């Protein structure tokens, strides 16, 4: 069996997925975290975004941090 790599397709609209950057906002109830320059896979057709696994770990940590600090609004930037 050959394991051929197909270009990724959007599960919603079958549009082409492209690597890009997005701004990710997390509302954790008592505050909001805005994270810029988050690498994500973005559908060129419907604009749906999926953030990468390694990034979602970072995002979780940032949100946890903001909660601990009782931040109301936290804006930061991730570099790739
Ligand atoms: Zn799509």
PDB file of the backbone (N, CA, C, O) and the ligand in Angstrom, with CONECT records:
HET     ZN  A 101       1
ATOM      1  N   UNK A   1       0.842  -1.209   0.000  1.00  0.00           N
ATOM      2  CA  UNK A   1       0.000   0.000   0.000  1.00  0.00           C
ATOM      3  C   UNK A   1       0.870   1.249   0.000  1.00  0.00           C
ATOM      4  O   UNK A   1       1.784   1.393   0.812  1.00  0.00           O
ATOM      5  N   UNK A   2       0.574   2.118  -0.898  1.00  0.00           N
ATOM      6  CA  UNK A   2       1.308   3.375  -0.948  1.00  0.00           C
ATOM      7  C   UNK A   2       0.582   4.430  -0.128  1.00  0.00           C
ATOM      8  O   UNK A   2      -0.641   4.565  -0.168  1.00  0.00           O
ATOM      9  N   UNK A   3       1.378   5.153   0.600  1.00  0.00           N
ATOM     10  CA  UNK A   3       0.798   6.221   1.403  1.00  0.00           C
ATOM     11  C   UNK A   3       1.068   7.557   0.719  1.00  0.00           C
ATOM     12  O   UNK A   3       2.047   8.243   1.012  1.00  0.00           O
ATOM     13  N   UNK A   4       0.188   7.896  -0.181  1.00  0.00           N
ATOM     14  CA  UNK A   4       0.378   9.133  -0.926  1.00  0.00           C
ATOM     15  C   UNK A   4      -0.158  10.331  -0.160  1.00  0.00           C
ATOM     16  O   UNK A   4      -1.228  10.298   0.446  1.00  0.00           O
ATOM     17  N   UNK A   5       0.623  11.365  -0.218  1.00  0.00           N
ATOM     18  CA  UNK A   5       0.195  12.582   0.468  1.00  0.00           C
ATOM     19  C   UNK A   5      -0.706  13.400  -0.434  1.00  0.00           C
ATOM     20  O   UNK A   5      -0.305  13.827  -1.517  1.00  0.00           O
ATOM     21  N   UNK A   6      -1.921  13.612   0.023  1.00  0.00           N
ATOM     22  CA  UNK A   6      -2.851  14.455  -0.720  1.00  0.00           C
ATOM     23  C   UNK A   6      -2.806  15.860  -0.137  1.00  0.00           C
ATOM     24  O   UNK A   6      -2.557  16.034   1.056  1.00  0.00           O
ATOM     25  N   UNK A   7      -3.042  16.844  -0.963  1.00  0.00           N
ATOM     26  CA  UNK A   7      -3.125  18.189  -0.390  1.00  0.00           C
ATOM     27  C   UNK A   7      -4.325  18.261   0.550  1.00  0.00           C
ATOM     28  O   UNK A   7      -5.391  17.725   0.244  1.00  0.00           O
ATOM     29  N   UNK A   8      -4.151  18.920   1.687  1.00  0.00           N
ATOM     30  CA  UNK A   8      -5.272  18.953   2.640  1.00  0.00           C
ATOM     31  C   UNK A   8      -6.477  19.703   2.093  1.00  0.00           C
ATOM     32  O   UNK A   8      -6.352  20.729   1.426  1.00  0.00           O
ATOM     33  N   UNK A   9      -7.631  19.161   2.395  1.00  0.00           N
ATOM     34  CA  UNK A   9      -8.884  19.789   1.960  1.00  0.00           C
ATOM     35  C   UNK A   9      -9.708  20.163   3.184  1.00  0.00           C
ATOM     36  O   UNK A   9      -9.650  19.498   4.219  1.00  0.00           O
ATOM     37  N   UNK A  10     -10.463  21.221   3.048  1.00  0.00           N
ATOM     38  CA  UNK A  10     -11.345  21.644   4.128  1.00  0.00           C
ATOM     39  C   UNK A  10     -12.473  20.623   4.301  1.00  0.00           C
ATOM     40  O   UNK A  10     -13.155  20.290   3.332  1.00  0.00           O
ATOM     41  N   UNK A  11     -12.677  20.119   5.534  1.00  0.00           N
ATOM     42  CA  UNK A  11     -13.757  19.143   5.744  1.00  0.00           C
ATOM     43  C   UNK A  11     -15.142  19.758   5.614  1.00  0.00           C
ATOM     44  O   UNK A  11     -16.135  19.038   5.506  1.00  0.00           O
ATOM     45  N   UNK A  12     -15.214  21.063   5.624  1.00  0.00           N
ATOM     46  CA  UNK A  12     -16.517  21.730   5.538  1.00  0.00           C
ATOM     47  C   UNK A  12     -16.930  22.025   4.102  1.00  0.00           C
ATOM     48  O   UNK A  12     -18.076  21.795   3.715  1.00  0.00           O
ATOM     49  N   UNK A  13     -15.986  22.536   3.318  1.00  0.00           N
ATOM     50  CA  UNK A  13     -16.372  22.974   1.970  1.00  0.00           C
ATOM     51  C   UNK A  13     -15.473  22.396   0.879  1.00  0.00           C
ATOM     52  O   UNK A  13     -15.663  22.694  -0.300  1.00  0.00           O
ATOM     53  N   UNK A  14     -14.482  21.560   1.267  1.00  0.00           N
ATOM     54  CA  UNK A  14     -13.520  20.986   0.327  1.00  0.00           C
ATOM     55  C   UNK A  14     -12.631  22.037  -0.329  1.00  0.00           C
ATOM     56  O   UNK A  14     -12.020  21.784  -1.367  1.00  0.00           O
ATOM     57  N   UNK A  15     -12.565  23.186   0.269  1.00  0.00           N
ATOM     58  CA  UNK A  15     -11.668  24.227  -0.226  1.00  0.00           C
ATOM     59  C   UNK A  15     -10.225  23.865   0.074  1.00  0.00           C
ATOM     60  O   UNK A  15      -9.956  22.931   0.829  1.00  0.00           O
ATOM     61  N   UNK A  16      -9.301  24.599  -0.513  1.00  0.00           N
ATOM     62  CA  UNK A  16      -7.885  24.342  -0.308  1.00  0.00           C
ATOM     63  C   UNK A  16      -7.429  24.939   1.023  1.00  0.00           C
ATOM     64  O   UNK A  16      -7.743  26.083   1.352  1.00  0.00           O
ATOM     65  N   UNK A  17      -6.683  24.137   1.776  1.00  0.00           N
ATOM     66  CA  UNK A  17      -6.161  24.620   3.042  1.00  0.00           C
ATOM     67  C   UNK A  17      -4.763  25.184   2.846  1.00  0.00           C
ATOM     68  O   UNK A  17      -3.933  24.599   2.150  1.00  0.00           O
ATOM     69  N   UNK A  18      -4.516  26.321   3.465  1.00  0.00           N
ATOM     70  CA  UNK A  18      -3.211  26.958   3.354  1.00  0.00           C
ATOM     71  C   UNK A  18      -2.680  27.303   4.732  1.00  0.00           C
ATOM     72  O   UNK A  18      -3.433  27.594   5.661  1.00  0.00           O
ATOM     73  N   UNK A  19      -1.353  27.260   4.836  1.00  0.00           N
ATOM     74  CA  UNK A  19      -0.728  27.668   6.080  1.00  0.00           C
ATOM     75  C   UNK A  19      -0.725  29.179   6.162  1.00  0.00           C
ATOM     76  O   UNK A  19      -0.434  29.865   5.182  1.00  0.00           O
ATOM     77  N   UNK A  20      -1.045  29.682   7.317  1.00  0.00           N
ATOM     78  CA  UNK A  20      -1.051  31.128   7.467  1.00  0.00           C
ATOM     79  C   UNK A  20      -1.001  31.514   8.922  1.00  0.00           C
ATOM     80  O   UNK A  20      -0.745  30.687   9.797  1.00  0.00           O
ATOM     81  N   UNK A  21      -1.249  32.786   9.168  1.00  0.00           N
ATOM     82  CA  UNK A  21      -1.248  33.316  10.532  1.00  0.00           C
ATOM     83  C   UNK A  21      -2.626  33.860  10.845  1.00  0.00           C
ATOM     84  O   UNK A  21      -3.310  34.415   9.985  1.00  0.00           O
ATOM     85  N   UNK A  22      -3.013  33.690  12.087  1.00  0.00           N
ATOM     86  CA  UNK A  22      -4.305  34.206  12.479  1.00  0.00           C
ATOM     87  C   UNK A  22      -4.199  34.858  13.857  1.00  0.00           C
ATOM     88  O   UNK A  22      -3.202  34.693  14.559  1.00  0.00           O
ATOM     89  N   UNK A  23      -5.222  35.584  14.224  1.00  0.00           N
ATOM     90  CA  UNK A  23      -5.327  36.125  15.577  1.00  0.00           C
ATOM     91  C   UNK A  23      -6.341  35.272  16.313  1.00  0.00           C
ATOM     92  O   UNK A  23      -7.479  35.100  15.875  1.00  0.00           O
ATOM     93  N   UNK A  24      -5.897  34.740  17.445  1.00  0.00           N
ATOM     94  CA  UNK A  24      -6.714  33.794  18.194  1.00  0.00           C
ATOM     95  C   UNK A  24      -7.202  34.452  19.479  1.00  0.00           C
ATOM     96  O   UNK A  24      -6.400  34.946  20.272  1.00  0.00           O
ATOM     97  N   UNK A  25      -8.493  34.459  19.681  1.00  0.00           N
ATOM     98  CA  UNK A  25      -9.062  35.082  20.872  1.00  0.00           C
ATOM     99  C   UNK A  25      -9.695  34.022  21.764  1.00  0.00           C
ATOM    100  O   UNK A  25     -10.469  33.184  21.300  1.00  0.00           O
ATOM    101  N   UNK A  26      -9.354  34.069  23.056  1.00  0.00           N
ATOM    102  CA  UNK A  26      -9.943  33.131  24.008  1.00  0.00           C
ATOM    103  C   UNK A  26     -10.659  33.923  25.093  1.00  0.00           C
ATOM    104  O   UNK A  26     -10.060  34.758  25.770  1.00  0.00           O
ATOM    105  N   UNK A  27     -11.930  33.651  25.244  1.00  0.00           N
ATOM    106  CA  UNK A  27     -12.701  34.261  26.318  1.00  0.00           C
ATOM    107  C   UNK A  27     -12.834  33.228  27.419  1.00  0.00           C
ATOM    108  O   UNK A  27     -13.516  32.217  27.254  1.00  0.00           O
ATOM    109  N   UNK A  28     -12.170  33.488  28.560  1.00  0.00           N
ATOM    110  CA  UNK A  28     -12.225  32.495  29.638  1.00  0.00           C
ATOM    111  C   UNK A  28     -13.153  32.918  30.772  1.00  0.00           C
ATOM    112  O   UNK A  28     -13.025  32.443  31.901  1.00  0.00           O
ATOM    113  N   UNK A  29     -14.075  33.804  30.468  1.00  0.00           N
ATOM    114  CA  UNK A  29     -15.088  34.180  31.456  1.00  0.00           C
ATOM    115  C   UNK A  29     -14.772  35.482  32.158  1.00  0.00           C
ATOM    116  O   UNK A  29     -15.453  36.491  31.970  1.00  0.00           O
ATOM    117  N   UNK A  30     -13.706  35.446  32.989  1.00  0.00           N
ATOM    118  CA  UNK A  30     -13.353  36.669  33.718  1.00  0.00           C
ATOM    119  C   UNK A  30     -12.427  37.573  32.916  1.00  0.00           C
ATOM    120  O   UNK A  30     -12.082  38.667  33.364  1.00  0.00           O
ATOM    121  N   UNK A  31     -12.031  37.132  31.755  1.00  0.00           N
ATOM    122  CA  UNK A  31     -11.133  37.926  30.925  1.00  0.00           C
ATOM    123  C   UNK A  31     -11.006  37.370  29.524  1.00  0.00           C
ATOM    124  O   UNK A  31     -11.581  36.340  29.174  1.00  0.00           O
ATOM    125  N   UNK A  32     -10.227  38.096  28.736  1.00  0.00           N
ATOM    126  CA  UNK A  32     -10.033  37.714  27.342  1.00  0.00           C
ATOM    127  C   UNK A  32      -8.549  37.722  27.017  1.00  0.00           C
ATOM    128  O   UNK A  32      -7.825  38.627  27.431  1.00  0.00           O
ATOM    129  N   UNK A  33      -8.102  36.738  26.292  1.00  0.00           N
ATOM    130  CA  UNK A  33      -6.732  36.701  25.812  1.00  0.00           C
ATOM    131  C   UNK A  33      -6.757  36.802  24.288  1.00  0.00           C
ATOM    132  O   UNK A  33      -7.473  36.062  23.614  1.00  0.00           O
ATOM    133  N   UNK A  34      -5.969  37.723  23.766  1.00  0.00           N
ATOM    134  CA  UNK A  34      -5.853  37.866  22.318  1.00  0.00           C
ATOM    135  C   UNK A  34      -4.420  37.513  21.942  1.00  0.00           C
ATOM    136  O   UNK A  34      -3.475  38.154  22.402  1.00  0.00           O
ATOM    137  N   UNK A  35      -4.264  36.505  21.116  1.00  0.00           N
ATOM    138  CA  UNK A  35      -2.935  36.057  20.725  1.00  0.00           C
ATOM    139  C   UNK A  35      -2.777  36.267  19.223  1.00  0.00           C
ATOM    140  O   UNK A  35      -3.521  35.707  18.419  1.00  0.00           O
ATOM    141  N   UNK A  36      -1.803  37.077  18.868  1.00  0.00           N
ATOM    142  CA  UNK A  36      -1.577  37.384  17.457  1.00  0.00           C
ATOM    143  C   UNK A  36      -0.470  36.504  16.891  1.00  0.00           C
ATOM    144  O   UNK A  36       0.298  35.899  17.639  1.00  0.00           O
ATOM    145  N   UNK A  37      -0.393  36.439  15.571  1.00  0.00           N
ATOM    146  CA  UNK A  37       0.628  35.654  14.871  1.00  0.00           C
ATOM    147  C   UNK A  37       0.593  34.174  15.225  1.00  0.00           C
ATOM    148  O   UNK A  37       1.640  33.545  15.382  1.00  0.00           O
ATOM    149  N   UNK A  38      -0.583  33.627  15.347  1.00  0.00           N
ATOM    150  CA  UNK A  38      -0.732  32.205  15.632  1.00  0.00           C
ATOM    151  C   UNK A  38      -0.716  31.454  14.307  1.00  0.00           C
ATOM    152  O   UNK A  38      -1.524  31.734  13.421  1.00  0.00           O
ATOM    153  N   UNK A  39       0.202  30.498  14.170  1.00  0.00           N
ATOM    154  CA  UNK A  39       0.217  29.753  12.913  1.00  0.00           C
ATOM    155  C   UNK A  39      -0.971  28.808  12.866  1.00  0.00           C
ATOM    156  O   UNK A  39      -1.269  28.105  13.831  1.00  0.00           O
ATOM    157  N   UNK A  40      -1.632  28.808  11.736  1.00  0.00           N
ATOM    158  CA  UNK A  40      -2.854  28.040  11.587  1.00  0.00           C
ATOM    159  C   UNK A  40      -2.977  27.546  10.161  1.00  0.00           C
ATOM    160  O   UNK A  40      -2.289  28.012   9.253  1.00  0.00           O
ATOM    161  N   UNK A  41      -3.869  26.594   9.992  1.00  0.00           N
ATOM    162  CA  UNK A  41      -4.228  26.140   8.662  1.00  0.00           C
ATOM    163  C   UNK A  41      -5.563  26.788   8.335  1.00  0.00           C
ATOM    164  O   UNK A  41      -6.543  26.615   9.060  1.00  0.00           O
ATOM    165  N   UNK A  42      -5.593  27.528   7.248  1.00  0.00           N
ATOM    166  CA  UNK A  42      -6.761  28.339   6.933  1.00  0.00           C
ATOM    167  C   UNK A  42      -7.342  27.917   5.588  1.00  0.00           C
ATOM    168  O   UNK A  42      -6.616  27.750   4.608  1.00  0.00           O
ATOM    169  N   UNK A  43      -8.648  27.748   5.557  1.00  0.00           N
ATOM    170  CA  UNK A  43      -9.319  27.416   4.302  1.00  0.00           C
ATOM    171  C   UNK A  43      -9.424  28.663   3.439  1.00  0.00           C
ATOM    172  O   UNK A  43      -9.920  29.700   3.879  1.00  0.00           O
ATOM    173  N   UNK A  44      -8.950  28.547   2.201  1.00  0.00           N
ATOM    174  CA  UNK A  44      -8.959  29.709   1.307  1.00  0.00           C
ATOM    175  C   UNK A  44     -10.367  30.007   0.807  1.00  0.00           C
ATOM    176  O   UNK A  44     -10.621  31.077   0.253  1.00  0.00           O
ATOM    177  N   UNK A  45     -11.271  29.069   1.001  1.00  0.00           N
ATOM    178  CA  UNK A  45     -12.627  29.260   0.496  1.00  0.00           C
ATOM    179  C   UNK A  45     -13.595  29.806   1.549  1.00  0.00           C
ATOM    180  O   UNK A  45     -14.239  30.833   1.330  1.00  0.00           O
ATOM    181  N   UNK A  46     -13.698  29.112   2.704  1.00  0.00           N
ATOM    182  CA  UNK A  46     -14.674  29.548   3.711  1.00  0.00           C
ATOM    183  C   UNK A  46     -14.031  30.274   4.888  1.00  0.00           C
ATOM    184  O   UNK A  46     -14.734  30.833   5.730  1.00  0.00           O
ATOM    185  N   UNK A  47     -12.695  30.269   4.951  1.00  0.00           N
ATOM    186  CA  UNK A  47     -12.016  31.021   6.001  1.00  0.00           C
ATOM    187  C   UNK A  47     -11.931  30.316   7.343  1.00  0.00           C
ATOM    188  O   UNK A  47     -11.480  30.907   8.324  1.00  0.00           O
ATOM    189  N   UNK A  48     -12.357  29.065   7.402  1.00  0.00           N
ATOM    190  CA  UNK A  48     -12.260  28.277   8.625  1.00  0.00           C
ATOM    191  C   UNK A  48     -10.789  28.101   8.999  1.00  0.00           C
ATOM    192  O   UNK A  48      -9.939  27.896   8.132  1.00  0.00           O
ATOM    193  N   UNK A  49     -10.500  28.184  10.300  1.00  0.00           N
ATOM    194  CA  UNK A  49      -9.117  28.111  10.757  1.00  0.00           C
ATOM    195  C   UNK A  49      -8.918  26.969  11.749  1.00  0.00           C
ATOM    196  O   UNK A  49      -9.751  26.731  12.623  1.00  0.00           O
ATOM    197  N   UNK A  50      -7.819  26.285  11.595  1.00  0.00           N
ATOM    198  CA  UNK A  50      -7.428  25.255  12.561  1.00  0.00           C
ATOM    199  C   UNK A  50      -6.039  25.608  13.076  1.00  0.00           C
ATOM    200  O   UNK A  50      -5.099  25.730  12.290  1.00  0.00           O
ATOM    201  N   UNK A  51      -5.905  25.770  14.366  1.00  0.00           N
ATOM    202  CA  UNK A  51      -4.574  26.076  14.874  1.00  0.00           C
ATOM    203  C   UNK A  51      -3.801  24.783  15.070  1.00  0.00           C
ATOM    204  O   UNK A  51      -4.376  23.731  15.352  1.00  0.00           O
ATOM    205  N   UNK A  52      -2.485  24.882  14.916  1.00  0.00           N
ATOM    206  CA  UNK A  52      -1.626  23.704  15.004  1.00  0.00           C
ATOM    207  C   UNK A  52      -1.589  23.153  16.430  1.00  0.00           C
ATOM    208  O   UNK A  52      -1.801  23.885  17.397  1.00  0.00           O
ATOM    209  N   UNK A  53      -1.318  21.863  16.544  1.00  0.00           N
ATOM    210  CA  UNK A  53      -1.304  21.194  17.842  1.00  0.00           C
ATOM    211  C   UNK A  53      -0.280  21.797  18.803  1.00  0.00           C
ATOM    212  O   UNK A  53      -0.572  22.031  19.975  1.00  0.00           O
ATOM    213  N   UNK A  54       0.924  22.043  18.283  1.00  0.00           N
ATOM    214  CA  UNK A  54       1.958  22.583  19.174  1.00  0.00           C
ATOM    215  C   UNK A  54       1.594  23.991  19.632  1.00  0.00           C
ATOM    216  O   UNK A  54       1.974  24.419  20.721  1.00  0.00           O
ATOM    217  N   UNK A  55       0.859  24.700  18.791  1.00  0.00           N
ATOM    218  CA  UNK A  55       0.432  26.046  19.144  1.00  0.00           C
ATOM    219  C   UNK A  55      -0.687  25.998  20.190  1.00  0.00           C
ATOM    220  O   UNK A  55      -0.731  26.832  21.094  1.00  0.00           O
ATOM    221  N   UNK A  56      -1.572  25.038  20.066  1.00  0.00           N
ATOM    222  CA  UNK A  56      -2.690  24.981  20.999  1.00  0.00           C
ATOM    223  C   UNK A  56      -2.202  24.701  22.417  1.00  0.00           C
ATOM    224  O   UNK A  56      -2.840  25.116  23.385  1.00  0.00           O
ATOM    225  N   UNK A  57      -1.084  24.005  22.544  1.00  0.00           N
ATOM    226  CA  UNK A  57      -0.457  23.810  23.846  1.00  0.00           C
ATOM    227  C   UNK A  57       0.017  25.132  24.428  1.00  0.00           C
ATOM    228  O   UNK A  57      -0.171  25.412  25.612  1.00  0.00           O
ATOM    229  N   UNK A  58       0.640  25.945  23.566  1.00  0.00           N
ATOM    230  CA  UNK A  58       1.117  27.264  23.992  1.00  0.00           C
ATOM    231  C   UNK A  58      -0.047  28.147  24.399  1.00  0.00           C
ATOM    232  O   UNK A  58       0.006  28.858  25.403  1.00  0.00           O
ATOM    233  N   UNK A  59      -1.104  28.084  23.595  1.00  0.00           N
ATOM    234  CA  UNK A  59      -2.294  28.891  23.864  1.00  0.00           C
ATOM    235  C   UNK A  59      -2.882  28.527  25.227  1.00  0.00           C
ATOM    236  O   UNK A  59      -3.252  29.408  26.004  1.00  0.00           O
ATOM    237  N   UNK A  60      -2.967  27.243  25.510  1.00  0.00           N
ATOM    238  CA  UNK A  60      -3.493  26.775  26.794  1.00  0.00           C
ATOM    239  C   UNK A  60      -2.697  27.351  27.955  1.00  0.00           C
ATOM    240  O   UNK A  60      -3.255  27.790  28.960  1.00  0.00           O
ATOM    241  N   UNK A  61      -1.381  27.336  27.791  1.00  0.00           N
ATOM    242  CA  UNK A  61      -0.486  27.821  28.834  1.00  0.00           C
ATOM    243  C   UNK A  61      -0.687  29.325  29.056  1.00  0.00           C
ATOM    244  O   UNK A  61      -0.709  29.805  30.190  1.00  0.00           O
ATOM    245  N   UNK A  62      -0.831  30.049  27.952  1.00  0.00           N
ATOM    246  CA  UNK A  62      -1.026  31.496  28.023  1.00  0.00           C
ATOM    247  C   UNK A  62      -2.340  31.823  28.742  1.00  0.00           C
ATOM    248  O   UNK A  62      -2.402  32.739  29.561  1.00  0.00           O
ATOM    249  N   UNK A  63      -3.380  31.061  28.419  1.00  0.00           N
ATOM    250  CA  UNK A  63      -4.692  31.283  29.033  1.00  0.00           C
ATOM    251  C   UNK A  63      -4.630  30.985  30.533  1.00  0.00           C
ATOM    252  O   UNK A  63      -5.189  31.718  31.348  1.00  0.00           O
ATOM    253  N   UNK A  64      -3.943  29.899  30.877  1.00  0.00           N
ATOM    254  CA  UNK A  64      -3.782  29.519  32.283  1.00  0.00           C
ATOM    255  C   UNK A  64      -3.067  30.635  33.049  1.00  0.00           C
ATOM    256  O   UNK A  64      -3.449  30.998  34.161  1.00  0.00           O
ATOM    257  N   UNK A  65      -2.025  31.160  32.421  1.00  0.00           N
ATOM    258  CA  UNK A  65      -1.241  32.261  32.972  1.00  0.00           C
ATOM    259  C   UNK A  65      -2.096  33.497  33.234  1.00  0.00           C
ATOM    260  O   UNK A  65      -2.039  34.107  34.301  1.00  0.00           O
ATOM    261  N   UNK A  66      -2.887  33.842  32.225  1.00  0.00           N
ATOM    262  CA  UNK A  66      -3.742  35.027  32.312  1.00  0.00           C
ATOM    263  C   UNK A  66      -4.767  34.868  33.424  1.00  0.00           C
ATOM    264  O   UNK A  66      -5.082  35.828  34.127  1.00  0.00           O
ATOM    265  N   UNK A  67      -5.287  33.658  33.582  1.00  0.00           N
ATOM    266  CA  UNK A  67      -6.242  33.368  34.658  1.00  0.00           C
ATOM    267  C   UNK A  67      -5.583  33.560  36.014  1.00  0.00           C
ATOM    268  O   UNK A  67      -6.153  34.168  36.920  1.00  0.00           O
ATOM    269  N   UNK A  68      -4.368  33.029  36.136  1.00  0.00           N
ATOM    270  CA  UNK A  68      -3.634  33.135  37.397  1.00  0.00           C
ATOM    271  C   UNK A  68      -3.341  34.585  37.763  1.00  0.00           C
ATOM    272  O   UNK A  68      -3.343  34.967  38.933  1.00  0.00           O
ATOM    273  N   UNK A  69      -3.087  35.380  36.722  1.00  0.00           N
ATOM    274  CA  UNK A  69      -2.774  36.800  36.953  1.00  0.00           C
ATOM    275  C   UNK A  69      -4.028  37.646  37.087  1.00  0.00           C
ATOM    276  O   UNK A  69      -3.948  38.842  37.367  1.00  0.00           O
ATOM    277  N   UNK A  70      -5.176  37.036  36.888  1.00  0.00           N
ATOM    278  CA  UNK A  70      -6.463  37.713  36.881  1.00  0.00           C
ATOM    279  C   UNK A  70      -6.491  38.849  35.856  1.00  0.00           C
ATOM    280  O   UNK A  70      -7.054  39.914  36.111  1.00  0.00           O
ATOM    281  N   UNK A  71      -5.888  38.613  34.721  1.00  0.00           N
ATOM    282  CA  UNK A  71      -5.903  39.600  33.652  1.00  0.00           C
ATOM    283  C   UNK A  71      -7.310  39.749  33.102  1.00  0.00           C
ATOM    284  O   UNK A  71      -8.055  38.776  32.980  1.00  0.00           O
ATOM    285  N   UNK A  72      -7.657  40.978  32.776  1.00  0.00           N
ATOM    286  CA  UNK A  72      -8.953  41.211  32.132  1.00  0.00           C
ATOM    287  C   UNK A  72      -8.773  41.125  30.622  1.00  0.00           C
ATOM    288  O   UNK A  72      -9.528  40.449  29.922  1.00  0.00           O
ATOM    289  N   UNK A  73      -7.754  41.828  30.141  1.00  0.00           N
ATOM    290  CA  UNK A  73      -7.419  41.732  28.728  1.00  0.00           C
ATOM    291  C   UNK A  73      -5.919  41.514  28.582  1.00  0.00           C
ATOM    292  O   UNK A  73      -5.117  42.284  29.111  1.00  0.00           O
ATOM    293  N   UNK A  74      -5.559  40.499  27.888  1.00  0.00           N
ATOM    294  CA  UNK A  74      -4.155  40.196  27.642  1.00  0.00           C
ATOM    295  C   UNK A  74      -3.972  40.098  26.138  1.00  0.00           C
ATOM    296  O   UNK A  74      -4.630  39.294  25.479  1.00  0.00           O
ATOM    297  N   UNK A  75      -3.075  40.918  25.592  1.00  0.00           N
ATOM    298  CA  UNK A  75      -2.800  40.848  24.165  1.00  0.00           C
ATOM    299  C   UNK A  75      -1.326  40.518  23.978  1.00  0.00           C
ATOM    300  O   UNK A  75      -0.455  41.232  24.475  1.00  0.00           O
ATOM    301  N   UNK A  76      -1.056  39.453  23.271  1.00  0.00           N
ATOM    302  CA  UNK A  76       0.322  39.110  23.014  1.00  0.00           C
ATOM    303  C   UNK A  76       0.487  38.494  21.642  1.00  0.00           C
ATOM    304  O   UNK A  76      -0.480  38.227  20.929  1.00  0.00           O
ATOM    305  N   UNK A  77       1.741  38.280  21.299  1.00  0.00           N
ATOM    306  CA  UNK A  77       2.045  37.825  19.959  1.00  0.00           C
ATOM    307  C   UNK A  77       2.931  36.588  20.029  1.00  0.00           C
ATOM    308  O   UNK A  77       3.911  36.557  20.773  1.00  0.00           O
ATOM    309  N   UNK A  78       2.587  35.592  19.264  1.00  0.00           N
ATOM    310  CA  UNK A  78       3.415  34.392  19.164  1.00  0.00           C
ATOM    311  C   UNK A  78       4.316  34.534  17.947  1.00  0.00           C
ATOM    312  O   UNK A  78       3.878  34.972  16.883  1.00  0.00           O
ATOM    313  N   UNK A  79       5.568  34.162  18.113  1.00  0.00           N
ATOM    314  CA  UNK A  79       6.423  34.143  16.917  1.00  0.00           C
ATOM    315  C   UNK A  79       6.679  32.693  16.547  1.00  0.00           C
ATOM    316  O   UNK A  79       6.801  31.833  17.420  1.00  0.00           O
ATOM    317  N   UNK A  80       6.758  32.432  15.292  1.00  0.00           N
ATOM    318  CA  UNK A  80       6.857  31.063  14.798  1.00  0.00           C
ATOM    319  C   UNK A  80       8.177  30.404  15.031  1.00  0.00           C
ATOM    320  O   UNK A  80       8.366  29.248  14.652  1.00  0.00           O
TER     321      UNK A  80
HETATM  322 ZN    ZN A 101     -13.643  25.588   3.844  1.00  0.00          ZN
END
